Amino acid sequence: MIVTAYKQWQEWAELYTMLPFVRKYDLLETRVADWQMAWEQASEASFVLESGKGGRYSFLGIKPTTSIRGKYTDVPLMKIKQWMQPFNSPYVEGAPKFIGGCIGFLGYDTVRSLERLPQTAEDDLDLPDFAMMRFDQLWIIDHQELSLYCASHTYTFTEKHVLQQLYDTASHETEKMKQQWDTIVAGGNNENSQARKSLYQEAIQTGNLQIDVDKIPDVERAFGKLDYMRAVDRVKQYIGQGDVFQVNLSVRQSRKLTLNEIEERITPEEIYEWLRLLNPSPYMGILRFADFQLVSASPELLVQVENNQVRTRPIAGTRPRGLNEDEDNRLADELIHNEKERAEHVMLVDLQRNDLGKIARYGTVKVDEFMVIEYYSHVMHIVSGVKAEVAAGKDAYDVLAAVFPGGTITGAPKIRTMEIIEELEPVRRGPYTGAIGWIDYNGNLEFNMVIRTMVVKDQTAYIQAGAGIVIDSDPEKEYIESINKAKALWKAIEFSEQRIKTNIKKG
C-alpha cells in the first residue's frame, strides 16, 4: 500500500525541501533472525536500531546519503543543526514516528561544548566525540501492526518541474527496497543463526546464562579495584563537604576480540546477534562506522521529542537478577524498599525535572510514572517517567542541550559531579554515557543513554559501566556493581567465541 499520494507531493513541494514516499507491506513475522544479509548489502557506515523489549519500531539503514563527525571543539549540536538546516519534510499521517533524517551518537565529551570542564583524563581511544549519518532511505518495522514500511526521501529544492518523474522514481525505489528486505529476511535463517539458537537453548537447560567477570581471561581495566575504592572514598569526602549529593563513577574494561589459538576474528555484528538473544532491551542497536562500531543493549531513554512533547525515563537503583523466581522477588523487594536506592532515585528524578524545566512551557513538567521495577537478563532497575511540553522558541536541539548528559550517569548537581568524574576517572568516557539516536526532518528526535554498550575499535572491545556513589556507599560493593552491569556484554562475547570454536570443530 502506498501511504503518500502524488497529490500530497504537489502540495508539499511548495512547502518542503524533502518529499517522503512511503510504502507499507503487511508481515507475518517482524523479528529478523539475523542481520548478516543486511550487512552484506550495506556500506561500512550503516545501522540497526531495534526494540528488543516492549518497543514498537525497529529501524534499518544501510547506505547513508552523507555523514559528519568531529570533536567537541566543533560544537556538535550547533554543527548538526546547521548540517540538517536545509532539509525539512511534512508529517506523514499513518507512517512510523521516524522515516528519515540523521542517526548516530553524541559522546559524553560533547558536554565540553556546553559547559567548561577540567581536562585531566586521558583521551586514549581517540574517537570522534560525535558522528551522525543522514539516511534518505529507511526500512521501518512496526511490531504492533506487523508491518514493514519502506521510506524514501527526495530532495526537491531545485527540481519541482519534474515532480511526477521524481515521484515515480521514489515509488520504484521503495519496490526495490522491499525486494532487498526479502533477501535480508531469507538470509537471516542461516547456519550461524541456527547455531546460536542451539547454543542458547543448551545454556538455558544447563543454567549457563550467567558469567563470572573475575574469570574472564585477558581483561584489562583502566580503573583497578583498589584505585576505584579509593576514588569512592574521595567522592564520599566531597559529599560530606557538601559539594555534591551523588556521583556516578565508572570502570572501563577492554579485551582483544581475536581467538589467539586460531587467529579467528570475532565481529561486533556477531556479538550483537548474541545480545539480541541474551539481553533484549528497549534501545538495542549497532552503529557501524568504517573505523569503529558501537554495539548497544541500552535500557534507558535519554530524551524523546515528538510533536512538541518531551519525555525522559530515568533509571537509578540496581540489583542483580536472582537465580530463581523466589530470589528474584526477594531482590526486587529489597531494591524497591531500600532507603538509599529510593533517595538516590528521587534525587535524580528531581534533576530530570529541573533539566526539563529549562526548555519546558511553564507548569507542564510532570512525573507520569514513578519507581517501577524493570527486569533485564543480569540486572533489575528502578525506573520513572518525566514529561513536559517544549516552550515556544525552543527546538529539539535546545532540549538535547538541556538534558545532556543524563543526570543518572553523572550525578547531582550535574556540573560539579562532572568535574569530579574528570578528576577521578583515569580515561575519557568517549561514547559511554553519551547518547545514541535519531533526529528527523520534522524536528523530532529520540536518543537513548549509551550504557550497556560496547565500543569496538582495532579488534578490541571496550566496555564501561558505573555505579552511583552516595554518602553511605560501600566502596567494594559499588565496584562489584559496576563490573556486574557489564555482564551481559561479556556473556555475548563468550558465546560468540563458543559458536566460532564449535563451527571450526565441525569444519
C-alpha positions as CSV (number, residue, x, y, z in Angstrom):
1,M,0.0,0.0,0.0
2,I,1.3,3.5,-0.9
3,V,0.9,5.8,2.0
4,T,1.9,9.0,0.2
5,A,-0.1,10.1,-2.8
6,Y,1.2,12.2,-5.7
7,K,-1.4,14.9,-4.9
8,Q,0.3,15.2,-1.5
9,W,3.6,15.7,-3.2
10,Q,2.2,18.5,-5.3
11,E,1.1,20.3,-2.1
12,W,4.3,19.5,-0.2
13,A,6.6,20.6,-3.0
14,E,5.6,24.3,-2.3
15,L,6.5,24.0,1.4
16,Y,9.3,21.5,1.9
17,T,12.7,20.5,0.6
18,M,12.4,16.8,1.4
19,L,9.4,14.8,-0.1
20,P,8.8,11.4,1.6
21,F,7.5,8.4,-0.3
22,V,6.3,5.7,2.0
23,R,5.1,2.2,1.0
24,K,3.6,-0.2,3.6
25,Y,3.7,-4.0,3.5
26,D,1.9,-6.5,5.8
27,L,4.2,-9.1,7.5
28,L,3.5,-12.4,9.2
29,E,6.6,-12.1,11.3
30,T,8.5,-8.9,12.3
31,R,11.6,-10.4,14.0
32,V,14.7,-10.8,11.8
33,A,16.6,-13.9,12.8
34,D,20.0,-12.5,11.8
35,W,21.1,-9.2,10.2
36,Q,24.0,-10.8,8.3
37,M,22.5,-10.3,4.8
38,A,21.8,-6.6,5.6
39,W,25.5,-6.1,6.4
40,E,26.5,-7.9,3.2
41,Q,24.4,-5.3,1.2
42,A,25.4,-2.3,3.4
43,S,28.2,0.2,3.2
44,E,30.7,0.4,6.0
45,A,28.5,3.2,7.6
46,S,25.1,1.6,8.5
47,F,22.9,0.9,11.4
48,V,20.2,-1.0,13.1
49,L,18.2,0.4,16.0
50,E,15.6,-2.0,17.3
51,S,13.2,-2.7,20.1
52,G,14.2,-5.8,21.9
53,K,11.9,-5.2,24.9
54,G,8.5,-3.6,24.7
55,G,9.1,-1.1,21.9
56,R,7.1,-0.7,18.7
57,Y,9.6,0.1,16.0
58,S,12.9,-1.1,14.6
59,F,14.9,0.8,12.0
60,L,17.5,-0.2,9.4
61,G,19.7,2.0,7.2
62,I,22.4,0.6,5.0
63,K,23.7,3.4,2.8
64,P,23.8,7.0,4.2
65,T,23.5,9.9,1.9
66,T,26.2,11.8,3.8
67,S,27.7,12.0,7.2
68,I,29.6,14.2,9.6
69,R,31.8,13.7,12.7
70,G,34.1,15.7,14.9
71,K,35.4,16.6,18.3
72,Y,33.6,18.7,21.0
73,T,35.6,21.7,19.8
74,D,33.4,21.6,16.6
75,V,30.3,22.4,18.9
76,P,28.4,19.2,17.9
77,L,24.8,20.3,18.5
78,M,25.3,23.6,16.5
79,K,27.2,21.7,13.8
80,I,24.4,19.1,13.4
81,K,21.7,21.7,13.4
82,Q,23.4,23.6,10.7
83,W,24.0,20.4,8.7
84,M,20.3,19.5,8.9
85,Q,19.0,23.0,8.4
86,P,18.4,22.7,4.6
87,F,16.2,19.7,5.0
88,N,12.6,19.7,6.1
89,S,9.7,17.4,5.4
90,P,6.0,17.1,6.1
91,Y,4.4,14.9,8.8
92,V,3.1,11.7,7.1
93,E,-0.2,10.6,8.6
94,G,-0.2,6.8,9.2
95,A,3.6,6.4,9.0
96,P,6.0,5.5,11.8
97,K,7.4,8.2,14.0
98,F,10.8,8.2,12.2
99,I,11.1,7.7,8.4
100,G,14.2,9.7,7.5
101,G,16.9,12.0,8.9
102,C,20.2,11.5,10.8
103,I,21.2,8.7,13.1
104,G,24.4,8.5,15.2
105,F,25.8,9.2,18.6
106,L,26.9,12.1,20.8
107,G,29.8,11.1,23.0
108,Y,30.0,12.1,26.7
109,D,32.6,14.8,25.9
110,T,30.0,16.7,23.8
111,V,29.2,18.3,27.1
112,R,32.5,20.2,26.9
113,S,30.9,22.3,24.2
114,L,28.1,23.2,26.6
115,E,30.0,23.5,29.9
116,R,33.5,24.4,30.9
117,L,35.2,21.3,32.5
118,P,38.7,20.5,33.5
119,Q,40.8,18.3,31.2
120,T,42.8,15.7,33.1
121,A,41.5,12.3,32.0
122,E,43.4,10.7,29.0
123,D,41.6,10.7,25.6
124,D,43.3,7.4,24.8
125,L,40.8,5.9,22.3
126,D,40.9,9.0,20.0
127,L,37.3,8.5,18.8
128,P,35.1,11.3,17.4
129,D,33.0,13.0,20.1
130,F,30.1,12.8,17.7
131,A,29.3,11.1,14.4
132,M,26.0,11.3,12.5
133,M,24.8,9.6,9.3
134,R,22.0,11.0,7.2
135,F,19.7,8.5,5.6
136,D,17.1,9.2,2.9
137,Q,16.1,5.5,2.7
138,L,15.0,3.5,5.7
139,W,13.3,0.2,6.4
140,I,11.0,0.5,9.5
141,I,9.4,-2.5,11.2
142,D,6.1,-1.8,13.1
143,H,5.9,-4.7,15.6
144,Q,2.5,-3.7,16.8
145,E,0.9,-3.6,13.3
146,L,3.0,-6.5,11.9
147,S,4.1,-4.2,9.1
148,L,7.1,-3.1,7.1
149,Y,7.5,0.5,5.9
150,C,9.9,1.3,3.1
151,A,10.6,5.1,3.2
152,S,12.5,7.1,0.6
153,H,13.1,10.9,0.7
154,T,13.7,13.0,-2.4
155,Y,15.4,16.4,-2.2
156,T,13.4,18.7,-4.5
157,F,14.7,22.2,-3.8
158,T,15.6,22.9,-7.5
159,E,13.7,20.1,-9.3
160,K,10.0,20.8,-8.8
161,H,9.4,21.0,-12.5
162,V,10.0,17.2,-12.8
163,L,7.9,16.3,-9.8
164,Q,6.0,13.4,-11.4
165,Q,9.2,11.8,-12.6
166,L,10.7,12.1,-9.1
167,Y,7.5,10.6,-7.6
168,D,7.7,7.6,-10.0
169,T,11.4,7.1,-9.2
170,A,10.7,7.1,-5.5
171,S,7.9,4.6,-6.0
172,H,10.3,2.3,-7.9
173,E,13.0,2.7,-5.2
174,T,10.6,1.5,-2.4
175,E,9.7,-1.5,-4.5
176,K,13.4,-2.3,-4.8
177,M,13.7,-1.8,-1.1
178,K,11.1,-4.5,-0.4
179,Q,13.0,-6.9,-2.7
180,Q,16.1,-6.2,-0.7
181,W,14.2,-6.7,2.5
182,D,13.0,-10.2,1.4
183,T,16.6,-11.2,0.8
184,I,17.6,-9.9,4.3
185,V,14.9,-11.9,5.9
186,A,15.5,-15.0,3.9
187,G,19.2,-14.8,4.6
188,G,18.6,-14.5,8.4
189,N,17.8,-18.1,8.9
190,N,21.4,-19.2,8.3
191,E,23.7,-21.8,9.9
192,N,25.2,-19.2,12.2
193,S,21.7,-18.2,13.4
194,Q,20.7,-21.8,14.0
195,A,23.9,-22.5,15.8
196,R,23.3,-19.5,18.2
197,K,19.8,-20.7,19.0
198,S,21.0,-24.2,19.7
199,L,23.8,-23.0,22.0
200,Y,21.4,-20.6,23.7
201,Q,18.8,-23.3,24.4
202,E,21.6,-25.6,25.7
203,A,22.8,-22.8,28.0
204,I,19.2,-22.3,29.3
205,Q,18.9,-26.0,30.0
206,T,22.2,-26.2,31.8
207,G,21.9,-23.0,33.7
208,N,24.9,-21.4,31.9
209,L,23.5,-17.9,31.3
210,Q,25.5,-16.2,34.0
211,I,29.2,-15.3,33.9
212,D,31.9,-14.7,36.5
213,V,33.5,-11.5,35.3
214,D,36.6,-12.1,37.5
215,K,37.4,-15.2,35.5
216,I,37.2,-13.7,32.0
217,P,40.7,-14.1,30.6
218,D,42.9,-11.2,29.3
219,V,40.7,-8.4,30.5
220,E,42.3,-5.1,31.2
221,R,40.7,-2.5,33.5
222,A,41.5,1.2,33.3
223,F,40.4,1.5,36.9
224,G,41.8,-1.1,39.3
225,K,39.8,-2.3,42.2
226,L,41.8,-0.5,44.9
227,D,42.1,2.7,42.9
228,Y,38.3,2.6,42.4
229,M,37.6,2.1,46.0
230,R,39.9,5.0,46.9
231,A,38.0,7.1,44.4
232,V,34.7,6.1,46.1
233,D,36.1,7.3,49.4
234,R,37.1,10.6,47.8
235,V,33.6,11.0,46.4
236,K,32.2,10.4,49.9
237,Q,34.5,13.2,51.2
238,Y,33.1,15.6,48.6
239,I,29.6,14.6,49.6
240,G,30.5,15.2,53.2
241,Q,31.8,18.6,52.4
242,G,28.5,19.5,50.7
243,D,29.9,19.6,47.1
244,V,27.6,17.0,45.7
245,F,24.8,14.6,46.6
246,Q,25.8,11.7,44.3
247,V,28.4,10.9,41.7
248,N,28.4,8.2,39.1
249,L,31.8,6.6,39.0
250,S,32.6,4.1,36.2
251,V,35.1,1.4,35.2
252,R,36.2,0.8,31.6
253,Q,37.3,-2.8,30.7
254,S,38.8,-4.0,27.5
255,R,39.9,-7.1,25.7
256,K,41.1,-8.2,22.3
257,L,38.4,-9.9,20.1
258,T,40.7,-12.4,18.4
259,L,40.8,-16.0,19.5
260,N,44.6,-16.3,19.7
261,E,44.9,-20.0,19.3
262,I,43.1,-20.0,16.0
263,E,43.5,-16.3,15.0
264,E,39.8,-16.1,14.3
265,R,38.2,-12.6,14.3
266,I,35.1,-12.1,16.5
267,T,33.0,-9.4,14.8
268,P,30.8,-6.8,16.5
269,E,27.9,-8.0,14.3
270,E,28.3,-11.5,15.8
271,I,28.3,-10.1,19.4
272,Y,25.2,-8.0,18.6
273,E,23.3,-11.1,17.5
274,W,24.1,-12.7,20.8
275,L,23.0,-9.6,22.7
276,R,19.6,-9.8,20.9
277,L,19.2,-13.3,22.3
278,L,20.7,-12.8,25.8
279,N,19.5,-9.3,26.8
280,P,16.7,-7.9,24.7
281,S,16.4,-4.3,25.7
282,P,14.2,-1.3,24.8
283,Y,17.1,0.6,23.0
284,M,19.2,-2.0,21.2
285,G,21.3,-1.2,18.2
286,I,24.5,-1.4,16.3
287,L,26.2,1.7,14.7
288,R,28.7,0.7,12.1
289,F,31.4,3.1,11.0
290,A,34.5,2.2,8.9
291,D,36.9,2.6,11.8
292,F,34.8,1.6,14.9
293,Q,31.4,0.2,15.9
294,L,29.0,0.7,18.8
295,V,27.1,-2.4,20.0
296,S,24.4,-1.4,22.4
297,A,21.7,-3.0,24.6
298,S,20.7,0.1,26.5
299,P,17.7,0.1,28.9
300,E,17.5,3.8,29.3
301,L,15.9,6.6,27.3
302,L,17.7,10.0,27.5
303,V,15.1,12.1,25.8
304,Q,12.3,11.9,23.2
305,V,10.7,14.9,21.4
306,E,7.6,14.2,19.4
307,N,5.1,16.9,18.2
308,N,6.5,19.3,20.8
309,Q,6.1,16.9,23.7
310,V,9.3,15.9,25.5
311,R,9.8,12.7,27.6
312,T,12.6,11.2,29.7
313,R,12.7,8.0,31.6
314,P,15.4,8.0,34.3
315,I,16.9,4.8,35.7
316,A,18.5,4.7,39.2
317,G,18.7,1.8,41.5
318,T,20.1,-1.6,40.6
319,R,20.2,-5.2,41.8
320,P,21.4,-8.4,40.2
321,R,18.9,-10.9,38.9
322,G,18.2,-13.9,41.1
323,L,18.9,-17.5,40.3
324,N,15.3,-18.4,40.6
325,E,11.9,-16.7,40.9
326,D,11.9,-16.6,44.7
327,E,15.4,-14.9,44.8
328,D,14.3,-12.5,42.0
329,N,11.3,-11.4,44.1
330,R,13.4,-11.1,47.2
331,L,15.9,-8.9,45.4
332,A,13.2,-6.8,43.8
333,D,11.5,-6.2,47.2
334,E,14.9,-5.3,48.7
335,L,15.6,-2.8,45.9
336,I,12.2,-1.0,45.9
337,H,12.2,-0.7,49.7
338,N,15.9,0.3,50.2
339,E,16.1,3.8,51.6
340,K,19.4,4.6,49.9
341,E,18.2,3.5,46.5
342,R,14.9,5.3,46.9
343,A,16.6,8.5,48.0
344,E,19.0,8.3,45.1
345,H,16.2,7.7,42.6
346,V,14.1,10.6,43.9
347,M,17.0,12.9,43.7
348,L,17.7,12.0,40.1
349,V,14.1,12.3,39.1
350,D,14.2,15.8,40.5
351,L,17.3,16.5,38.5
352,Q,15.5,15.4,35.3
353,R,12.5,17.7,36.2
354,N,14.9,20.6,36.7
355,D,16.6,19.9,33.3
356,L,13.3,19.8,31.5
357,G,12.3,23.0,33.3
358,K,14.9,24.8,31.3
359,I,13.1,24.2,28.0
360,A,9.5,23.4,29.1
361,R,6.4,25.5,28.9
362,Y,5.7,26.8,32.4
363,G,3.7,24.3,34.5
364,T,3.9,21.3,32.1
365,V,6.7,19.2,33.8
366,K,5.1,16.1,35.2
367,V,6.2,12.8,36.7
368,D,3.8,10.3,34.9
369,E,5.4,7.1,36.1
370,F,7.2,6.7,39.4
371,M,9.5,4.0,40.7
372,V,8.6,0.9,38.8
373,I,10.9,-2.1,38.5
374,E,12.1,-3.3,35.1
375,Y,13.9,-6.6,34.6
376,Y,16.9,-7.4,32.3
377,S,19.0,-10.5,31.8
378,H,21.5,-9.8,34.5
379,V,20.1,-6.9,36.5
380,M,16.9,-5.1,37.6
381,H,16.4,-1.4,37.9
382,I,14.0,1.3,39.4
383,V,12.6,3.4,36.6
384,S,10.4,6.6,36.4
385,G,9.0,8.7,33.7
386,V,9.1,12.5,33.4
387,K,7.4,14.5,30.6
388,A,6.8,18.2,29.6
389,E,5.8,20.4,26.7
390,V,8.5,22.3,24.8
391,A,8.3,26.0,25.3
392,A,7.8,28.4,22.4
393,G,11.1,29.4,20.8
394,K,12.8,26.2,21.8
395,D,13.6,23.3,19.5
396,A,14.9,19.7,19.7
397,Y,18.5,20.9,19.8
398,D,17.7,23.1,22.8
399,V,16.1,20.1,24.5
400,L,19.2,17.9,23.9
401,A,21.5,20.6,25.3
402,A,19.3,20.9,28.4
403,V,19.3,17.2,29.3
404,F,22.8,16.2,28.1
405,P,24.4,14.2,29.5
406,G,21.8,12.4,31.5
407,G,21.9,13.0,35.3
408,T,21.5,9.4,36.1
409,I,25.0,8.8,34.7
410,T,26.7,11.9,36.1
411,G,25.1,12.6,39.5
412,A,23.8,15.7,41.2
413,P,24.4,18.6,40.9
414,K,25.4,17.8,37.4
415,I,28.3,20.2,36.6
416,R,30.2,19.6,39.9
417,T,29.8,15.9,39.5
418,M,31.3,16.0,36.0
419,E,34.3,18.0,37.4
420,I,34.8,15.2,40.0
421,I,34.4,12.5,37.3
422,E,37.1,14.2,35.3
423,E,39.3,14.3,38.3
424,L,38.9,10.7,39.4
425,E,38.3,8.6,36.3
426,P,41.7,7.9,34.5
427,V,40.4,7.9,30.9
428,R,37.9,9.9,28.9
429,R,34.5,8.2,28.6
430,G,34.2,8.5,24.8
431,P,30.7,7.3,23.6
432,Y,29.9,5.8,27.1
433,T,27.2,7.8,28.9
434,G,26.6,9.9,25.8
435,A,23.6,9.2,23.5
436,I,22.6,7.1,20.5
437,G,19.6,8.1,18.5
438,W,18.0,10.0,15.6
439,I,16.8,13.4,14.5
440,D,14.2,13.6,11.8
441,Y,13.3,16.2,9.1
442,N,10.4,17.4,11.2
443,G,12.4,18.4,14.3
444,N,11.5,15.3,16.3
445,L,14.2,13.1,18.0
446,E,14.8,10.2,20.2
447,F,18.1,9.4,22.0
448,N,19.0,6.7,24.5
449,M,21.8,6.6,27.0
450,V,25.0,4.9,25.9
451,I,25.1,2.4,28.7
452,R,25.3,-1.5,28.4
453,T,27.2,-0.6,25.2
454,M,30.5,-1.9,23.7
455,V,32.9,0.2,21.6
456,V,34.8,-2.0,19.1
457,K,38.0,-0.4,17.6
458,D,41.1,-2.1,16.3
459,Q,39.8,-5.5,17.2
460,T,39.4,-4.5,20.8
461,A,36.2,-4.4,22.8
462,Y,35.8,-1.6,25.3
463,I,33.0,-2.0,27.9
464,Q,32.3,0.6,30.6
465,A,29.8,0.7,33.4
466,G,29.4,2.6,36.7
467,A,27.6,3.0,40.0
468,G,26.0,5.9,41.8
469,I,28.1,6.8,44.8
470,V,26.3,8.3,47.8
471,I,27.4,9.1,51.4
472,D,26.9,5.6,52.7
473,S,28.2,3.7,49.7
474,D,30.3,0.6,50.4
475,P,33.4,1.0,48.0
476,E,33.8,-2.7,47.3
477,K,30.0,-3.2,46.6
478,E,30.0,-0.2,44.2
479,Y,32.9,-1.7,42.4
480,I,31.2,-5.0,42.1
481,E,28.0,-3.3,40.9
482,S,30.0,-1.5,38.2
483,I,31.5,-4.8,37.0
484,N,28.2,-6.7,37.2
485,K,26.4,-4.2,34.9
486,A,28.7,-5.3,32.1
487,K,27.9,-9.0,32.4
488,A,25.5,-9.3,29.5
489,L,28.1,-7.8,27.1
490,W,30.9,-10.2,28.3
491,K,28.5,-13.1,28.1
492,A,27.7,-12.2,24.5
493,I,31.5,-12.2,23.7
494,E,31.8,-15.6,25.5
495,F,29.0,-17.1,23.4
496,S,30.5,-15.6,20.2
497,E,33.8,-17.4,20.9
498,Q,31.9,-20.6,21.7
499,R,30.0,-20.6,18.4
500,I,33.1,-19.9,16.3
501,K,35.0,-22.7,18.0
502,T,32.0,-25.1,17.5
503,N,31.9,-24.2,13.8
504,I,35.6,-24.7,13.4
505,K,35.4,-28.2,15.0
506,K,32.6,-29.1,12.7
507,G,34.5,-27.9,9.7
